[in-house]
């Protein structure tokens, strides 16, 4: 029997007339996602902190049926998130929460949040809820297999910002990626309870060679990842396939997509499992409430908000 061909970006249905926002889109998985969607005909907004770098990245997207646009968004600054959302008009078919930082030295966002939790989760939490009245199809959030790391695979609800010496780069990163999955779980629950035809999904790239690993706080890990990126990782276009699959295929809400190869490190996109901690609806509700309190952003009354647009 012939082996079934792996799904790839050329299998994306025509996206003409659709609009997508991709956060963190000036390199790596982000620009690969932008290029694939624009090639399929979508208008894609690169939501980036550095507009100059975003424009340079947009300039590399060639020979597409769709179009690209660059707008400023700093997920580590809630005022920037609010400004981006306030400037939005018109339907938004796809919101792809791709931006992320990994294993960095301890730092704080402009609003005082632990940087990885604040950027990877809280910034996207606020952005999604503020844009949700405009979203017509789905929200895809990029998570990571790191949410399963045994030493830190739970939410530190008593100390979400890991203060008082509790911080370690990997603990913070793992927690932020677990938060991405719990956010997706509760977002889908709320959308379903409202009877709203928007789906929330998550994806992870496996081991993809991007510049994300180059900012690791550990010199040893940076060296190890550089070797891994060269010899074991898949490239950013392959790493973006799970995100693109989640964004364009007919999948149930709360689905989680990753590579189908060994340990989900590489391969074609497929539905994958998540940890028990990432499947806990009680933790998902707890995180949602904490996120609302921290950001001051709440789940919108969708019918009323849509009618007001």
PLY file of the C-alpha trace (Angstrom):
ply
format ascii 1.0
element vertex 309
property float x
property float y
property float z
element edge 308
property int vertex1
property int vertex2
end_header
0.00 0.00 0.00
1.36 3.42 -0.95
2.24 5.68 1.95
-0.11 8.64 2.31
1.55 11.91 1.41
2.22 14.22 4.35
-0.02 17.28 4.57
1.82 20.49 3.69
1.18 24.17 3.05
0.24 23.55 -0.58
-2.82 21.68 0.72
-4.31 24.82 2.30
-7.66 25.70 0.76
-8.01 29.03 -1.03
-7.91 31.81 1.57
-8.87 34.64 -0.76
-11.02 37.22 1.01
-9.91 36.10 4.48
-7.91 38.15 6.96
-5.43 36.79 9.50
-3.35 38.32 12.28
-0.10 36.55 13.17
1.73 37.77 16.28
5.51 37.62 16.41
5.59 37.40 12.64
8.96 38.91 11.76
10.95 35.65 11.85
10.86 31.90 12.35
7.50 30.19 12.62
5.69 33.52 12.36
6.96 34.59 8.96
6.59 31.02 7.65
2.94 31.11 8.74
2.44 34.52 7.12
3.96 33.39 3.84
1.85 30.21 3.62
-1.42 32.03 4.32
-0.60 34.87 1.91
0.34 32.36 -0.80
-3.10 30.82 -0.30
-4.71 34.22 -0.87
-5.22 35.69 2.61
-4.54 39.23 3.72
-2.13 38.75 6.62
-1.26 41.30 9.28
2.17 40.91 10.83
1.68 42.02 14.45
5.20 42.81 15.62
7.00 44.76 18.32
9.61 46.20 15.93
7.91 47.66 12.85
11.20 48.12 11.01
12.02 44.42 11.36
8.45 43.58 10.49
8.64 45.57 7.26
11.90 43.82 6.38
10.25 40.44 7.01
7.18 41.40 4.98
9.50 42.30 2.12
10.66 38.69 1.93
7.13 37.44 1.20
7.07 37.20 -2.58
4.79 35.88 -5.31
1.65 35.60 -3.20
-2.02 35.70 -4.17
-2.88 37.59 -1.02
-1.25 40.57 0.68
0.64 41.49 3.84
0.56 44.42 6.20
2.63 45.35 9.28
1.23 46.75 12.51
2.93 47.38 15.83
2.08 45.15 18.79
4.15 44.71 21.96
2.65 41.85 23.96
4.79 42.81 26.96
2.91 46.12 27.21
-0.85 46.02 27.78
-1.23 49.58 26.54
0.18 48.46 23.18
-2.20 45.48 23.14
-5.15 47.78 23.80
-3.98 50.23 21.13
-3.69 47.45 18.54
-7.16 46.11 19.34
-8.74 49.58 19.41
-7.44 50.28 15.90
-8.97 47.12 14.44
-11.97 47.34 12.11
-13.67 44.70 10.01
-13.85 40.94 10.22
-10.87 38.93 11.42
-11.06 35.34 10.24
-7.92 33.99 11.93
-6.08 35.17 15.03
-2.84 33.25 15.37
-1.17 33.77 18.74
2.31 32.77 17.63
4.70 35.15 19.41
6.78 33.76 22.23
10.00 33.99 24.20
11.80 31.04 25.75
14.09 30.38 28.72
15.26 33.98 29.08
16.91 35.52 32.17
14.46 36.85 34.74
12.74 40.03 33.58
9.45 41.89 33.92
6.99 43.28 31.39
6.04 46.96 31.41
3.08 46.03 33.62
5.25 44.14 36.11
4.47 40.56 35.03
7.09 37.83 34.78
8.24 38.28 31.19
7.57 34.81 29.76
4.16 34.43 31.43
3.32 38.03 30.61
4.29 37.82 26.94
3.40 34.26 26.02
0.13 34.10 27.92
-1.18 37.36 29.41
-0.49 39.49 26.32
-2.26 36.97 24.11
-5.07 36.56 26.63
-5.77 40.30 26.53
-5.36 40.55 22.76
-7.72 37.65 22.08
-10.51 38.89 24.32
-10.26 42.43 22.94
-10.37 41.21 19.33
-12.88 38.39 19.85
-15.95 40.36 18.68
-14.26 40.67 15.27
-13.14 37.03 14.97
-15.27 35.00 12.57
-13.54 31.61 12.41
-10.90 30.61 14.93
-8.13 31.46 17.36
-4.97 29.36 17.21
-2.44 29.61 20.03
1.06 28.19 19.69
1.99 26.10 22.71
4.90 23.69 23.25
5.75 20.17 24.31
7.62 21.91 27.13
4.31 22.12 29.01
5.01 18.47 29.96
8.39 19.03 31.62
8.09 16.94 34.84
9.78 19.44 37.16
7.47 22.31 36.25
4.33 20.97 34.62
1.82 22.83 36.78
0.59 26.36 37.26
2.11 28.17 40.21
-1.15 29.81 41.22
0.28 30.97 44.54
3.17 32.72 42.74
2.45 33.12 39.01
5.29 35.60 38.56
7.80 33.31 40.31
9.08 35.96 42.67
11.16 35.48 45.82
13.80 33.27 44.22
11.30 30.89 42.61
12.25 31.90 39.07
14.07 29.62 36.69
13.99 30.11 32.92
12.62 26.67 32.13
10.02 26.74 34.91
8.72 30.06 33.63
8.64 28.89 30.03
6.92 25.62 30.85
4.30 27.43 32.92
3.61 29.91 30.11
3.10 27.10 27.59
0.83 25.21 29.98
-1.09 28.48 30.32
-1.51 28.61 26.52
-3.23 25.23 26.57
-5.43 25.98 29.58
-6.38 29.28 27.95
-7.41 27.43 24.77
-9.46 24.94 26.80
-11.40 27.60 28.70
-11.78 29.88 25.68
-13.39 27.04 23.74
-15.65 26.27 26.70
-16.83 29.88 26.84
-17.35 30.13 23.10
-19.40 26.92 23.11
-21.52 28.02 26.05
-22.33 31.23 24.17
-23.24 29.24 21.06
-20.63 31.28 19.20
-19.34 29.76 15.94
-15.68 30.52 16.65
-13.22 27.79 17.59
-10.16 27.90 19.82
-7.33 25.52 18.97
-3.68 25.06 19.88
-0.61 23.77 18.07
3.04 23.11 18.72
5.91 22.97 16.21
7.98 20.15 17.67
11.66 20.99 17.43
11.95 23.70 14.83
15.15 25.57 14.08
14.37 29.24 14.79
16.07 32.10 16.59
13.90 31.45 19.67
16.52 29.19 21.24
19.29 31.75 20.77
18.11 33.83 23.74
18.31 31.02 26.31
19.66 32.14 29.67
21.97 29.10 29.79
25.15 29.09 27.68
25.11 25.29 27.83
21.53 25.04 26.57
22.24 27.56 23.82
25.16 25.43 22.63
23.11 22.23 22.88
20.22 23.74 20.97
22.53 25.10 18.29
23.75 21.56 17.65
20.20 20.23 17.75
18.98 22.93 15.37
21.67 21.94 12.89
21.33 18.18 12.99
17.92 17.22 14.38
15.40 20.05 14.04
13.05 20.65 11.17
13.07 24.05 9.50
10.64 26.85 10.31
8.38 26.06 7.35
7.91 22.50 8.58
7.55 23.79 12.15
4.72 26.09 11.06
2.67 23.24 9.57
0.85 22.30 12.80
-0.22 25.94 13.22
-1.39 26.12 9.61
-3.22 22.80 9.94
-5.02 24.06 13.06
-5.82 27.33 11.30
-7.25 25.91 8.09
-8.54 22.36 8.59
-11.98 21.37 9.88
-11.08 20.35 13.43
-13.06 20.35 16.68
-12.65 23.21 19.11
-9.88 22.74 21.71
-7.94 20.46 19.32
-4.17 20.33 19.79
-1.99 19.77 16.73
1.67 18.74 16.61
4.13 16.70 14.52
3.44 13.00 14.05
7.06 11.82 14.38
9.03 10.40 17.30
8.29 12.28 20.55
6.39 14.84 18.45
9.70 16.46 17.56
9.22 16.51 13.79
6.94 15.22 11.07
3.59 16.01 9.53
0.79 17.70 11.47
-1.67 15.53 13.37
-3.85 15.71 16.47
-1.73 15.08 19.57
-2.31 14.65 23.28
-1.55 16.97 26.16
-0.70 16.48 29.81
-3.31 15.92 32.48
-2.47 19.37 33.87
-3.24 20.91 30.48
-6.59 19.12 30.36
-7.86 20.23 33.78
-10.97 22.41 33.42
-10.76 23.58 37.04
-7.24 24.92 36.50
-8.38 26.48 33.22
-11.11 28.44 35.00
-8.72 29.42 37.80
-6.17 30.70 35.28
-8.83 32.59 33.33
-10.01 34.43 36.44
-6.45 35.24 37.47
-5.69 36.49 33.96
-8.76 38.75 33.96
-7.69 40.21 37.29
-4.11 40.80 36.15
-4.91 42.31 32.76
-8.21 44.02 33.47
-9.58 42.38 30.30
-12.63 40.12 30.46
-14.46 37.78 28.11
-16.74 39.99 25.99
-20.51 39.77 25.76
-20.19 38.62 22.19
-23.72 39.19 20.90
-23.84 42.73 22.30
-20.31 43.54 21.15
-20.94 42.22 17.63
-24.16 44.22 17.35
-22.32 47.38 18.36
-19.66 47.05 15.65
0 1
1 2
2 3
3 4
4 5
5 6
6 7
7 8
8 9
9 10
10 11
11 12
12 13
13 14
14 15
15 16
16 17
17 18
18 19
19 20
20 21
21 22
22 23
23 24
24 25
25 26
26 27
27 28
28 29
29 30
30 31
31 32
32 33
33 34
34 35
35 36
36 37
37 38
38 39
39 40
40 41
41 42
42 43
43 44
44 45
45 46
46 47
47 48
48 49
49 50
50 51
51 52
52 53
53 54
54 55
55 56
56 57
57 58
58 59
59 60
60 61
61 62
62 63
63 64
64 65
65 66
66 67
67 68
68 69
69 70
70 71
71 72
72 73
73 74
74 75
75 76
76 77
77 78
78 79
79 80
80 81
81 82
82 83
83 84
84 85
85 86
86 87
87 88
88 89
89 90
90 91
91 92
92 93
93 94
94 95
95 96
96 97
97 98
98 99
99 100
100 101
101 102
102 103
103 104
104 105
105 106
106 107
107 108
108 109
109 110
110 111
111 112
112 113
113 114
114 115
115 116
116 117
117 118
118 119
119 120
120 121
121 122
122 123
123 124
124 125
125 126
126 127
127 128
128 129
129 130
130 131
131 132
132 133
133 134
134 135
135 136
136 137
137 138
138 139
139 140
140 141
141 142
142 143
143 144
144 145
145 146
146 147
147 148
148 149
149 150
150 151
151 152
152 153
153 154
154 155
155 156
156 157
157 158
158 159
159 160
160 161
161 162
162 163
163 164
164 165
165 166
166 167
167 168
168 169
169 170
170 171
171 172
172 173
173 174
174 175
175 176
176 177
177 178
178 179
179 180
180 181
181 182
182 183
183 184
184 185
185 186
186 187
187 188
188 189
189 190
190 191
191 192
192 193
193 194
194 195
195 196
196 197
197 198
198 199
199 200
200 201
201 202
202 203
203 204
204 205
205 206
206 207
207 208
208 209
209 210
210 211
211 212
212 213
213 214
214 215
215 216
216 217
217 218
218 219
219 220
220 221
221 222
222 223
223 224
224 225
225 226
226 227
227 228
228 229
229 230
230 231
231 232
232 233
233 234
234 235
235 236
236 237
237 238
238 239
239 240
240 241
241 242
242 243
243 244
244 245
245 246
246 247
247 248
248 249
249 250
250 251
251 252
252 253
253 254
254 255
255 256
256 257
257 258
258 259
259 260
260 261
261 262
262 263
263 264
264 265
265 266
266 267
267 268
268 269
269 270
270 271
271 272
272 273
273 274
274 275
275 276
276 277
277 278
278 279
279 280
280 281
281 282
282 283
283 284
284 285
285 286
286 287
287 288
288 289
289 290
290 291
291 292
292 293
293 294
294 295
295 296
296 297
297 298
298 299
299 300
300 301
301 302
302 303
303 304
304 305
305 306
306 307
307 308
